[in-house]
Amino acid sequence: MTSKAPTTTTEDDITAETIRRFEGTPDPRLREIMTSLTRHLHGFLKEVQLTEQEWFEAIKFLTATGHKCDDIRQEFILLSDTLGVSMVVDLISHRKPAGATESTVFGPFHRPGAPELPMGANIAAADKNGMPAVVFGRVLDVAGRPVAGALLDVWQANSEGFYDSQLPNADELQMRGKFRTGEDGRYVVRTTRPVHYSIPTDGPVGVMLNATNRHPWRPAHIHFAVSAEGFEPVTTHVFDSIDPYLKSDAVFGVKDSLIVDFQEHPTRDKAAEDFGMEPPFVTAEFDFVLKRRA
């Protein structure tokens, strides 16, 4: 009696069987995600004909990325940002009606616990070398009505291009504050003019950028997370219009609607009187427009 030749297992067989094993997943959304992830991941492996050594290097890279994470640094967010993943997810998750402020990447440097400060307070008291700046404007709904009591959570890098979590005294909160709008929806924040800075390159993300001949620079910006009762919150940036990296942001976060002119005030003028500032300083005006919750 002639024995039957064994069937050869193919790459497509493994893909099909892996997908089949997710068929019993009770949560339909999780089943959809895992099935699609398997199909696309296996498709990538087959398309580039990934070798065992290359896959092992990828595993080492991801392991090193995890080792670089701690309470004040999130290397996986940085990896997500630099691969454009964060911005794609942001665009999918935060579709805005015409006129509403666009969102952008949250970034890896937000920290809880920033103090709530009075209107016009200075979040940059510790930043002695930066150009003083005033950022002001209103929080409005899409119909142009002021939103009273909106909360603006503000944070940024200092004039040397570092966030507080990157400084030797990393436990001390700096360049951060929360502000409430008045009845007229207005807000005023004193700080220093933002500068472009390099994202951290001392970890696996830096290795990836170097290996692919990409620069690590982010254009000058201030982070805002704006929320109000009855409205969808928005996490966004205000970018300085003169920055050279606006067209090549390392994390793809720039949107034209978020670019603002920082007006220079070299001598005493009306703005100096209005804001109680001594020149030289700069001002930037930006209105945040929130969408009401459905």
C-alpha positions as CSV (number, residue, x, y, z in Angstrom):
1,M,0.0,0.0,0.0
2,T,1.4,3.4,-1.0
3,S,1.5,6.0,1.8
4,K,0.0,9.4,1.0
5,A,2.6,12.2,0.7
6,P,2.3,14.8,3.5
7,T,0.7,18.2,2.5
8,T,3.2,21.1,2.5
9,T,2.2,23.9,4.8
10,T,2.3,27.3,3.2
11,E,2.5,30.9,4.5
12,D,-1.1,31.4,3.5
13,D,-2.1,28.3,5.5
14,I,-0.6,29.8,8.6
15,T,-2.4,33.1,8.0
16,A,-5.8,31.4,7.4
17,E,-5.4,29.2,10.5
18,T,-4.4,32.1,12.7
19,I,-7.4,34.1,11.6
20,R,-9.7,31.1,12.1
21,R,-8.6,30.9,15.8
22,F,-9.9,34.4,16.4
23,E,-13.3,33.5,15.1
24,G,-14.6,32.6,18.6
25,T,-13.6,36.0,20.1
26,P,-16.8,37.1,22.0
27,D,-16.2,40.9,21.5
28,P,-17.0,41.6,17.8
29,R,-14.8,44.7,17.7
30,L,-11.8,42.9,19.2
31,R,-12.4,40.0,16.7
32,E,-12.4,42.5,13.8
33,I,-9.2,44.2,15.0
34,M,-7.3,41.0,15.6
35,T,-8.4,39.4,12.3
36,S,-7.4,42.5,10.4
37,L,-4.1,42.9,12.3
38,T,-3.2,39.3,11.5
39,R,-4.1,39.7,7.8
40,H,-2.1,42.9,7.4
41,L,0.9,41.8,9.6
42,H,1.3,38.5,7.8
43,G,0.8,40.3,4.4
44,F,3.7,42.6,5.4
45,L,6.0,39.7,6.3
46,K,5.3,38.0,3.0
47,E,5.6,41.2,1.0
48,V,9.1,42.1,2.3
49,Q,10.1,38.4,2.7
50,L,11.3,39.1,6.3
51,T,14.1,36.9,7.5
52,E,14.4,35.3,10.9
53,Q,17.4,37.6,11.7
54,E,15.4,40.7,10.7
55,W,12.4,39.6,12.9
56,F,14.7,39.0,15.8
57,E,16.2,42.5,15.4
58,A,12.7,43.9,15.4
59,I,11.9,42.0,18.6
60,K,15.1,43.5,20.2
61,F,14.1,46.9,19.0
62,L,10.6,46.7,20.6
63,T,12.1,45.2,23.8
64,A,14.5,48.2,24.0
65,T,11.6,50.6,23.4
66,G,9.8,49.1,26.4
67,H,12.9,49.3,28.6
68,K,13.1,53.0,27.7
69,C,9.7,53.8,29.2
70,D,9.1,54.9,32.7
71,D,6.8,57.2,34.7
72,I,8.0,60.4,32.9
73,R,9.1,59.0,29.5
74,Q,7.0,57.1,27.0
75,E,9.1,55.8,24.1
76,F,6.2,53.9,22.6
77,I,4.3,57.1,22.1
78,L,7.4,58.6,20.6
79,L,7.6,55.6,18.2
80,S,3.9,56.0,17.4
81,D,4.4,59.7,16.7
82,T,7.4,59.3,14.4
83,L,5.8,56.6,12.4
84,G,2.8,58.8,11.7
85,V,0.5,56.4,13.6
86,S,-0.5,58.9,16.2
87,M,-1.7,61.5,13.6
88,V,-3.6,58.9,11.6
89,V,-5.4,57.7,14.7
90,D,-6.0,61.4,15.7
91,L,-7.6,62.2,12.3
92,I,-9.8,59.1,12.5
93,S,-10.9,59.8,16.1
94,H,-11.4,63.6,15.9
95,R,-13.3,64.5,12.8
96,K,-14.3,68.1,13.2
97,P,-17.0,70.3,11.6
98,A,-15.9,73.3,9.6
99,G,-14.6,76.0,11.8
100,A,-13.8,73.8,14.9
101,T,-10.2,73.8,16.1
102,E,-8.3,70.9,14.7
103,S,-6.5,68.4,17.0
104,T,-3.0,67.1,16.8
105,V,-0.7,64.7,18.6
106,F,-0.9,64.5,22.4
107,G,2.8,63.9,22.6
108,P,4.8,62.0,25.3
109,F,5.4,65.0,27.6
110,H,2.1,65.8,29.2
111,R,2.0,65.4,33.0
112,P,-0.9,65.5,35.4
113,G,-1.0,67.8,38.4
114,A,-0.4,71.2,36.7
115,P,-1.7,74.0,39.0
116,E,-4.8,76.0,38.0
117,L,-3.6,79.6,37.7
118,P,-5.3,83.0,37.5
119,M,-5.9,84.7,34.2
120,G,-2.6,86.0,32.8
121,A,-0.4,84.1,35.2
122,N,3.1,83.2,34.0
123,I,3.9,79.5,33.5
124,A,7.5,80.3,32.5
125,A,8.8,81.9,35.7
126,A,11.7,79.5,35.8
127,D,12.6,80.1,32.2
128,K,15.0,83.1,32.6
129,N,16.4,83.1,29.1
130,G,13.3,82.9,26.9
131,M,11.6,85.8,25.1
132,P,8.6,86.8,27.2
133,A,5.3,86.0,25.4
134,V,1.6,86.5,25.9
135,V,-0.8,84.1,24.2
136,F,-4.4,85.2,24.4
137,G,-7.8,84.8,22.7
138,R,-11.2,83.2,23.3
139,V,-12.8,79.8,23.6
140,L,-15.9,79.8,21.4
141,D,-18.5,77.4,20.1
142,V,-18.9,76.8,16.3
143,A,-21.5,79.5,16.2
144,G,-19.0,82.1,17.6
145,R,-20.5,82.3,21.1
146,P,-18.1,82.5,24.0
147,V,-17.7,79.5,26.2
148,A,-17.4,80.5,29.9
149,G,-15.5,78.4,32.4
150,A,-13.6,76.4,29.7
151,L,-10.4,74.8,31.1
152,L,-7.1,75.2,29.1
153,D,-4.4,72.8,30.2
154,V,-1.1,74.4,28.8
155,W,2.4,72.9,28.6
156,Q,5.5,73.5,26.5
157,A,9.3,73.1,26.3
158,N,11.5,75.8,27.8
159,S,13.7,78.2,25.7
160,E,16.5,75.6,25.7
161,G,14.1,73.1,24.1
162,F,13.5,70.8,27.1
163,Y,10.4,69.8,29.0
164,D,10.5,69.7,32.7
165,S,10.6,65.8,32.7
166,Q,13.9,66.0,30.8
167,L,15.6,68.3,33.4
168,P,17.7,67.2,36.4
169,N,15.0,68.2,38.8
170,A,12.4,66.2,36.8
171,D,10.0,65.9,39.7
172,E,9.4,69.7,39.7
173,L,6.6,70.8,37.4
174,Q,7.6,73.7,35.1
175,M,6.2,75.4,32.0
176,R,2.7,74.1,32.8
177,G,-0.5,75.5,34.0
178,K,-4.3,75.4,33.8
179,F,-6.5,78.4,33.1
180,R,-10.3,79.1,33.1
181,T,-12.0,81.4,30.6
182,G,-14.1,84.3,31.8
183,E,-17.7,84.9,31.0
184,D,-16.6,86.4,27.7
185,G,-14.7,83.2,26.9
186,R,-11.3,85.0,27.0
187,Y,-8.1,83.6,28.2
188,V,-4.6,85.0,28.7
189,V,-1.4,83.0,29.3
190,R,2.0,84.4,29.9
191,T,5.0,82.2,28.9
192,T,8.1,82.4,26.7
193,R,8.2,82.2,22.9
194,P,8.3,78.5,22.0
195,V,11.4,77.2,20.2
196,H,11.9,74.2,17.9
197,Y,13.5,71.2,19.7
198,S,14.8,67.7,19.0
199,I,12.7,64.8,20.3
200,P,14.7,62.5,22.5
201,T,17.2,60.5,20.3
202,D,19.0,58.6,23.1
203,G,16.6,55.6,22.7
204,P,15.4,53.2,20.0
205,V,13.4,55.9,18.2
206,G,16.6,57.9,17.8
207,V,18.3,54.8,16.3
208,M,15.4,54.4,13.9
209,L,15.6,58.0,12.8
210,N,19.3,57.9,12.3
211,A,19.2,54.7,10.3
212,T,16.5,56.1,8.0
213,N,18.3,59.5,7.5
214,R,15.4,61.4,9.2
215,H,15.8,64.5,11.4
216,P,14.4,64.6,15.0
217,W,13.1,68.2,15.0
218,R,9.7,69.5,16.1
219,P,8.7,73.1,15.1
220,A,8.1,75.6,17.9
221,H,4.7,75.1,19.6
222,I,2.7,75.4,22.7
223,H,0.4,72.5,23.8
224,F,-3.2,73.2,24.7
225,A,-5.8,70.7,25.9
226,V,-9.1,72.6,26.0
227,S,-12.3,71.3,27.5
228,A,-15.7,72.6,28.7
229,E,-18.9,71.0,30.0
230,G,-21.2,70.0,27.1
231,F,-18.4,70.2,24.5
232,E,-16.0,67.7,22.9
233,P,-12.5,68.4,24.2
234,V,-9.6,69.2,21.8
235,T,-5.9,68.5,22.3
236,T,-3.9,70.7,20.0
237,H,-0.8,72.9,19.4
238,V,-0.3,76.5,18.6
239,F,2.7,76.7,16.2
240,D,5.0,79.7,15.5
241,S,4.7,80.8,11.9
242,I,8.4,81.5,11.4
243,D,9.7,78.1,12.4
244,P,11.9,76.3,9.8
245,Y,10.5,72.9,10.6
246,L,6.8,73.5,9.9
247,K,7.0,71.5,6.7
248,S,9.0,68.6,8.1
249,D,7.8,68.0,11.7
250,A,9.3,64.8,12.9
251,V,5.9,63.6,14.2
252,F,3.7,65.0,11.4
253,G,1.7,67.1,13.8
254,V,1.4,70.5,11.9
255,K,-1.9,71.7,10.5
256,D,-2.2,75.0,8.7
257,S,-5.0,76.2,10.8
258,L,-2.8,75.9,13.9
259,I,0.0,78.2,12.7
260,V,0.0,81.6,14.3
261,D,2.0,84.8,13.9
262,F,3.9,85.8,17.0
263,Q,4.0,89.6,16.9
264,E,7.1,91.3,18.2
265,H,6.9,94.3,20.5
266,P,10.4,95.8,20.7
267,T,9.2,99.1,22.3
268,R,6.5,100.1,24.7
269,D,3.1,100.2,23.0
270,K,-0.6,99.5,23.7
271,A,0.0,95.8,24.1
272,A,2.5,96.5,26.8
273,E,-0.1,98.6,28.6
274,D,-2.9,96.0,28.1
275,F,-0.8,93.1,29.4
276,G,1.4,94.9,31.8
277,M,4.5,93.7,29.9
278,E,7.9,95.4,29.6
279,P,9.4,95.2,26.1
280,P,10.8,93.3,24.3
281,F,8.1,90.6,24.2
282,V,5.8,88.9,21.7
283,T,2.1,88.3,21.5
284,A,0.0,85.6,19.7
285,E,-3.7,85.6,19.4
286,F,-5.6,82.3,18.8
287,D,-9.3,81.4,19.3
288,F,-10.2,77.8,20.2
289,V,-13.5,76.7,18.7
290,L,-15.2,73.7,20.4
291,K,-17.8,71.3,19.0
292,R,-20.8,70.6,21.2
293,R,-21.3,67.0,22.2
294,A,-24.0,65.2,20.3
